[in-house]
Amino acid sequence: MVNRNLIRNLEDDDILNELAVLAPEEEAEDWLLDAIAAEQQDYAQGKIVDGRIVELNDEWALIDVGFKSEGTVGLDEWGADEDPPKVGDTVRVLIEEMEDELGAADDPYGMIALSKRKAEKIIEWEKMMESVAEGQVVTGTVIRKIKGGLLVDIGVNVFLPGSQVDIRRPGDIGDFIGRVIQAEVLKIDDTRRNIVISRRSLIERQREEDRAYLMQELEVGQIRKGIVKNIADFGAFVDLGGIDGLLHITDMAWERIGHPTEMVSIDQEIEVKVLHIDREKQKIALGLKQKDRNPWENIEEKYPVDSVHPGEVVNVMSYGAFVKLEPGIEGLVHISEMSWTKRVNHPSELVNIGDKIDVMILGVDPEGQQLSLGMKQTQKNPWDDVLDRYPEGTDVNGKVRNLTNYGAFIELEEGIDGLLHVSDMSWTRKISHPSEMLEKGQELACRVLSVDEQRRRIALGLKQLDNDPWDGDIPDKYQPGQLIKGKVTKITNFGVFIGLEDGLEGLLHISELAEHKVEDPEEVVKVGDEIEVKVLRVDTDERKIGLSLKRVDWSEEQEKSAAAQEAAESGVPSSSVSDEDLKGGLGSAGPLIPTGGDE
């Protein structure tokens, strides 16, 4: 091998003489040419120089670049589409590191680090820089997916960020691999030899031009083709060729749909009708169903009121069920229109989605596109002949379904209830609440008192099953002035109720408790006390018995005196007061409380 350091220190003649000694004449001339060319190269790190292959083995090629030492390049830096390297071939290589930097300063013949591949990339980059500038549109092939985006080959590899692939980032940008695309050069970093491109900016620029043109020619009522670009719960966005329009879910079909994906899909081409244009905000409303005939046209002729039609339950809500009569035609069966007799808490007790049922048209609203439907109207109303089945005076059996403050509802059959009022529970007992006599679920015999078919009401009585004791027994048994024993059943602020026999009570007014003024009846008696009282009055019309405790031991003279005083206070002459009045006078006892019914 020729010592290149020696060549640099000799004149031309001396060089030839030296080479003649070291090599044959022809070979010496070749070495001289190489040496002169080498002298003209820049051997600084990072420079690209010409070199010649002087030796090959299975792993690398030894490259002479005309410097004081050679370098090696791995055979893997030759591509599969290149001819295999041969000794004597000239190649361009990049000087990566000099021998001094490799730590071989004590070895004047140390190797230098070379790279053929990097040299080629730099050459490609420099060539590309001659024809590419920021803002320029370039064409390239997507090579592969890398972190944050895609690698695109436009002659050199450039970076396409994921956010710049499209206006709306695709679900998988890897779908672009292998595609030839056009993009705009956003940024060139010459130091790092890096180019960033954007396909999105190019699309946006084109769309802006298309949008301006489209807005000029777009009119309401036009049928336009578009591509579905995005789908949301409320509808789909359709690209009309430069501007997106909203196809709302309610404008996709005349019939009910659960989600827009039932009608359209991403990238699907569809025809839509322009419903509304807001040119200032550049918003467009689109319709799909409007391309077809509106099924609500002539709805009153197709579905007249009181006509019966088959349908399918398509939705069940707490307030009713929606029934489809045909595609695009639905109506609501309100919960109150589902059954004549059943107490429906929720429509799902009677119907479910998918059920086939018959309904009657109750109302038609063409403007609001609404139908009112009924289920029970397709069946016989049991209230229509309730008077035949439950005539007045009939004794019936039922079950206590519910208790209220004013009475009990008795179920006679499913959906048919009668009301048993508290005043019709007992002839003699004062019933404050039906729970004093009845309990829920109890089987009970009653008598039908009245039937109101129009208002769907049946009045029932319990006491009417027995004779009224006030018609004879009670007036015969209890006479004014009579002394009787009874038990205190209730104490109120106005007096005390005394139980005289089963269900029969009399009122001992607070003024008849004692000779002195009583503020609180419980000062004199307690509930459960058994006491003797005097009957003051028996009023069969009002069903009242007035009692007195303080008069139990009164003489006849005291009774006459009290009656005369009461008559004087009331303005009645004493001469007009009879013995009967004396026996039955209530004195200051005031009004009596009825023994049955409400207070």
LOZA-869369 format. One line per 10 residues: number of its first residue (from 1); their letters; for each residue y, x, z of C-alpha. Coordinates in steps of 0.05 Angstrom, whole numbers. Each point is the difference from the previous one (the first is absolute). Layout:
BEGIN
NUM = a = Y/X/Z | ...
! end
This chain:
BEGIN
1 = mvnrnlirnl = 0/0/0 | 69/26/-19 | 47/17/57 | 61/-45/-13 | 43/38/51 | -10/62/-42 | 23/-34/-63 | 65/-23/31 | 19/73/15 | -11/29/-69
11 = edddilnela = 41/4/-64 | -30/-31/-62 | -29/65/-29 | -27/18/67 | -31/-69/5 | -37/9/-66 | -24/69/21 | -23/-26/67 | -36/-59/-32 | -33/46/-51
21 = vlapeeeaed = -31/36/58 | -21/-64/36 | -24/-41/-60 | -14/2/-74 | 60/-6/-46 | -9/-74/-20 | -11/-21/71 | 59/40/24 | 46/-37/-48 | -23/-67/27
31 = wlldaiaaeq = 12/23/71 | 69/24/-19 | 20/-68/-28 | -26/-33/63 | 38/49/43 | 65/-12/-37 | -8/-76/6 | -17/6/73 | 63/39/12 | 41/-59/-26
41 = qdyaqgkivd = -33/-51/50 | 30/-20/67 | -52/12/54 | 35/-38/56 | -40/-49/42 | 1/-70/-29 | 10/25/-72 | -45/-18/-59 | -24/60/-40 | -49/14/-57
51 = grivelndew = -65/33/17 | -64/22/-35 | -71/-10/23 | -31/68/10 | -63/-19/36 | -43/-63/14 | -55/-19/47 | -31/-66/23 | 57/-18/47 | 65/31/-24
61 = alidvgfkse = 38/35/-54 | 37/65/12 | 70/-6/-30 | 44/60/-19 | 73/-22/1 | 27/71/-13 | 17/11/73 | -25/58/41 | -60/-42/20 | -40/-58/-28
71 = gtvgldewga = -15/-69/29 | -57/-50/-5 | -2/-73/-20 | -59/-46/17 | -39/-27/-60 | 10/-71/29 | 73/4/-23 | -23/-8/-71 | -8/-74/-17 | -64/-30/-28
81 = dedppkvgdt = 37/-15/-65 | 22/73/-9 | -38/56/-34 | -35/46/49 | 41/64/15 | -19/65/-35 | 19/72/12 | 62/16/-40 | 29/-72/4 | 73/-6/18
91 = vrvlieemed = 17/-50/55 | 64/-20/36 | -5/6/76 | 45/-11/60 | 11/58/48 | -12/-32/68 | 2/63/44 | 13/74/-12 | -46/53/28 | 52/23/52
101 = elgaaddpyg = 2/-71/28 | -76/-1/1 | 0/57/50 | -23/53/-49 | 60/46/2 | -46/59/14 | -40/-16/-62 | 41/12/-63 | -54/-35/-40 | -6/-63/42
111 = mialskrkae = -12/-67/-34 | 55/-52/-11 | -9/-76/7 | 2/-37/-67 | -9/-74/-21 | -11/-26/-69 | 1/-73/21 | 66/4/37 | 31/37/-58 | -20/-56/-47
121 = kiiewekmme = 29/-53/46 | 66/37/5 | 2/7/-75 | -14/-75/-8 | 54/-16/52 | 52/43/-35 | -17/-31/-66 | 5/-70/30 | 68/16/30 | 26/12/-70
131 = svaegqvvtg = -13/-74/-18 | 3/-39/66 | 61/-21/42 | 13/-48/57 | 8/-72/-25 | -43/13/-61 | -59/-46/-16 | -67/37/-5 | -71/-21/-18 | -61/25/35
141 = tvirkikggl = -71/-15/23 | -16/-16/73 | -49/54/22 | -18/-17/71 | 21/-32/65 | 31/46/52 | 33/-9/67 | 60/-45/-8 | -8/-16/-73 | -29/22/-67
151 = lvdigvnvfl = -3/65/-40 | 21/-8/-72 | -8/50/-57 | 61/1/-46 | -16/72/-23 | 7/23/72 | -25/-39/60 | 55/-43/31 | 2/-45/61 | 6/-76/-4
161 = pgsqvdirrp = 12/-29/71 | -40/-62/18 | 65/-39/11 | 22/17/-71 | -63/-23/-36 | 23/-72/-11 | 53/-50/23 | -51/-28/49 | -48/53/26 | -70/-15/-26
171 = gdigdfigrv = -58/-11/47 | -32/65/-23 | 41/50/-39 | -66/34/-18 | -8/-54/-53 | 51/39/-41 | -44/62/-6 | -13/15/-74 | 57/-44/-24 | 56/27/-45
181 = iqaevlkidd = 66/-19/30 | 74/9/-12 | 47/19/56 | 69/26/15 | 12/70/28 | 32/-10/67 | 5/72/26 | -15/71/-24 | -9/55/52 | -1/63/-41
191 = trrnivisrr = -11/45/61 | -63/-36/20 | -18/-17/-72 | -5/-73/20 | 18/-63/-39 | 3/-70/30 | -3/-59/-48 | 8/-76/8 | -34/-54/-41 | 35/-53/43
201 = slierqreed = 71/21/-19 | -18/-4/-73 | -29/-69/8 | 60/-24/41 | 48/25/-53 | -39/-35/-54 | -5/-63/42 | 75/0/11 | 11/0/-74 | -53/-54/-10
211 = raylmqelev = 29/-41/58 | 69/-3/-31 | -29/-22/-66 | -47/-50/32 | 54/-33/42 | 40/-13/-63 | -55/-37/-36 | -35/-34/59 | 9/-75/7 | -26/-54/47
221 = gqirkgivkn = -59/-37/-31 | -25/60/-41 | -74/18/0 | -6/75/10 | -57/50/6 | -2/46/60 | -44/46/40 | -17/-14/73 | 25/61/38 | -6/-21/73
231 = iadfgafvdl = -31/-56/41 | 24/-25/68 | -22/-59/43 | 58/-42/-26 | -8/16/-75 | -3/53/-54 | 51/44/-34 | -5/0/-75 | 31/55/-44 | 32/-35/-60
241 = ggidgllhit = 15/67/-33 | 55/32/39 | 11/-49/57 | -47/-33/50 | -2/-75/11 | -30/-36/60 | -57/-47/-13 | -3/-39/66 | -67/-25/24 | 25/-72/-3
251 = dmawerighp = 15/9/-74 | -68/28/-19 | -40/-64/-3 | 10/-74/9 | -59/-1/48 | -3/35/68 | -18/74/1 | -11/43/61 | 24/68/-27 | 32/25/-65
261 = temvsidqei = -61/43/-15 | -37/-65/-16 | 44/-5/-62 | 23/70/-20 | -19/73/8 | 36/67/-3 | 15/24/-72 | -21/-68/-29 | 41/-23/-60 | 22/-72/8
271 = evkvlhidre = 47/-50/-33 | 52/-30/47 | 58/-49/-6 | 70/21/20 | 22/-50/54 | 65/30/25 | 45/61/-14 | 50/31/48 | 35/48/-47 | 46/27/54
281 = kqkialglkq = -57/20/47 | -48/10/-59 | -52/-45/31 | -48/-42/-41 | -44/-57/23 | -63/-11/-41 | -51/-55/-5 | -72/-3/-23 | -17/-73/13 | 63/-24/-37
291 = kdrnpwenie = -34/20/-66 | -47/-59/10 | 14/-74/6 | 21/-23/69 | -57/-43/28 | 51/-39/42 | 28/-32/-63 | -14/-75/0 | -32/9/69 | 15/-72/20
301 = ekypvdsvhp = -38/-26/-60 | -60/45/12 | -3/-13/75 | 31/-67/17 | 8/-20/74 | -62/-34/30 | -47/31/-53 | -61/38/25 | -20/68/-29 | -51/55/15
311 = gevvnvmsyg = 26/67/24 | -17/66/32 | 26/26/67 | 35/66/-14 | 36/13/66 | -4/-26/72 | 60/4/46 | 11/-27/71 | 40/-59/-28 | -45/-19/-57
321 = afvklepgie = -41/21/-61 | 22/17/-71 | -43/-31/-54 | -1/22/-73 | -6/-57/-50 | 3/45/-61 | 25/71/-14 | 73/2/23 | -1/-69/33 | -9/-1/76
331 = glvhisemsw = 17/-49/54 | 1/-2/75 | -45/-44/42 | 38/-4/66 | -43/2/63 | 22/-71/15 | -29/-24/-66 | -70/28/9 | -36/-53/42 | 11/-72/22
341 = tkrvnhpsel = -39/10/64 | -12/73/17 | 51/37/43 | 8/63/-43 | 26/61/38 | -6/46/-60 | -16/-16/-74 | -58/50/2 | -37/-52/42 | -7/-42/-63
351 = vnigdkidvm = 9/46/-61 | -8/73/-20 | 24/41/-60 | -43/-16/-60 | -18/-71/21 | -1/-53/-54 | 34/-63/25 | 32/-65/-26 | 73/-12/16 | 50/-56/-12
361 = ilgvdpegqq = 70/14/-28 | 49/-23/54 | 64/29/-29 | 24/40/-60 | 61/46/-2 | 9/26/-71 | 63/38/16 | -29/37/59 | -68/3/-34 | -35/-29/61
371 = lslgmkqtqk = -55/-51/10 | -15/-37/65 | -74/-15/5 | -45/-39/46 | -73/6/18 | -9/-60/46 | 29/-47/-52 | -63/11/-42 | -41/-30/57 | 0/-69/33
381 = npwddvldry = 50/-7/57 | -39/-24/62 | 64/-32/27 | 1/-49/-58 | -54/-43/33 | 9/21/72 | 20/-72/20 | -67/-25/-26 | -38/52/40 | 43/-4/63
391 = pegtdvngkv = 28/-71/7 | 44/-16/59 | -40/-19/62 | -60/42/-20 | -33/43/53 | -12/70/-27 | -28/66/25 | 35/67/-10 | 10/69/27 | 62/26/36
401 = rnltnygafi = 29/50/-50 | 67/17/32 | 41/-16/61 | 76/-7/0 | 52/-21/52 | 2/-70/-28 | -74/-12/-13 | -65/23/-31 | -22/3/-73 | -69/-28/-9
411 = eleegidgll = -40/21/-62 | -35/-61/-28 | -27/38/-61 | 18/65/-35 | 75/-4/-15 | 9/-69/31 | 33/1/69 | 25/-55/45 | 53/8/55 | -18/-22/70
421 = hvsdmswtrk = 68/-4/35 | 5/14/75 | 24/-71/11 | -65/-27/-29 | -46/41/44 | 0/-41/65 | 23/-68/24 | 15/24/69 | 7/76/1 | 64/36/-15
431 = ishpsemlek = -22/54/-49 | 49/59/-5 | -44/40/-48 | -64/-20/-37 | -36/60/31 | -1/-41/64 | -53/-44/-33 | -26/36/-62 | -21/69/-24 | -4/30/-69
441 = gqelacrvls = -66/-13/-35 | -18/-59/43 | -36/-59/-33 | 39/-64/11 | -3/-74/-15 | 66/-33/-19 | 27/-64/-31 | 41/-1/-64 | 68/-30/18 | 35/7/-68
451 = vdeqrrrial = -6/34/-68 | 59/24/-42 | -30/19/-68 | 67/21/-30 | 16/48/57 | -74/17/10 | 0/-16/74 | -51/-34/44 | 18/-22/71 | -57/-1/50
461 = glkqldndpw = -7/-27/70 | -47/18/57 | 23/-50/54 | -8/-57/-49 | -76/7/6 | 7/-32/69 | 35/-62/26 | 70/9/26 | -4/-5/76 | 74/-21/2
471 = dgdipdkyqp = -19/-66/-33 | -33/-26/64 | -34/49/47 | 60/40/24 | 49/-58/12 | -55/-37/37 | -19/60/42 | 69/26/19 | 53/-46/29 | 71/15/27
481 = gqlikgkvtk = -1/12/75 | -73/23/-1 | -20/62/39 | -46/47/-38 | -25/72/6 | 6/52/-55 | 0/75/-12 | 61/41/-21 | -14/24/-71 | 67/29/-22
491 = itnfgvfigl = 67/15/31 | 64/0/-41 | 74/6/19 | 8/-75/-4 | -62/-21/38 | -75/2/11 | -56/-28/-42 | -56/-33/40 | -69/-9/-29 | -24/-70/19
501 = edglegllhi = -65/-1/-39 | -31/35/-60 | 57/11/-49 | 49/-47/35 | 63/29/32 | 60/-28/36 | 68/32/12 | 25/14/70 | 74/12/-14 | 34/55/41
511 = selaehkved = 45/-53/32 | -63/-36/27 | -30/61/33 | 35/-4/67 | 56/-35/37 | 43/63/-5 | 24/31/-65 | -53/46/-31 | 22/59/-43 | -69/25/-16
521 = peevvkvgde = -61/-47/-2 | -44/59/21 | 34/-3/68 | -37/-65/12 | -65/3/-41 | -45/49/-36 | -44/-7/-62 | -68/-24/23 | 26/-36/62 | -30/-69/11
531 = ievkvlrvdt = 53/-48/25 | 11/-75/11 | 56/-32/-40 | 29/-70/-11 | 2/-32/-69 | 72/-18/-16 | -7/-26/-71 | -53/-9/-55 | 32/-2/-69 | -53/-20/-51
541 = derkiglslk = 48/3/-59 | 21/72/16 | -68/17/30 | 32/27/63 | -17/-4/74 | 55/17/50 | -22/26/68 | 34/15/67 | -20/44/58 | 58/-14/47
551 = rvdwseeqek = -12/-76/-3 | -72/3/22 | 18/-20/72 | 60/-44/-17 | 3/-70/28 | 17/-61/-42 | 70/0/30 | 11/71/-23 | -23/-18/-70 | 48/-59/-3
561 = saaaqeaaes = 57/42/26 | -14/56/-52 | -5/-52/-56 | 66/-32/20 | 35/67/2 | -27/19/-68 | 21/-67/-28 | 70/8/27 | 6/69/-30 | -22/-27/-66
571 = gvpsssvsde = 47/-60/3 | -54/-53/8 | 13/-53/55 | -49/4/58 | -15/-74/-5 | -30/11/-69 | -51/53/24 | -70/-30/4 | -59/19/43 | -33/28/-63
581 = dlkgglgsag = 60/45/-12 | -4/23/71 | -73/17/-8 | 10/36/-65 | 69/30/6 | 6/74/-14 | 64/8/38 | 29/69/-18 | -65/22/-31 | 32/-2/-69
591 = pliptggde = -40/-5/-65 | -75/4/2 | -41/50/-40 | -53/-32/-45 | -72/12/19 | -20/12/-72 | 35/30/-61 | 62/44/1 | 47/8/58
! end
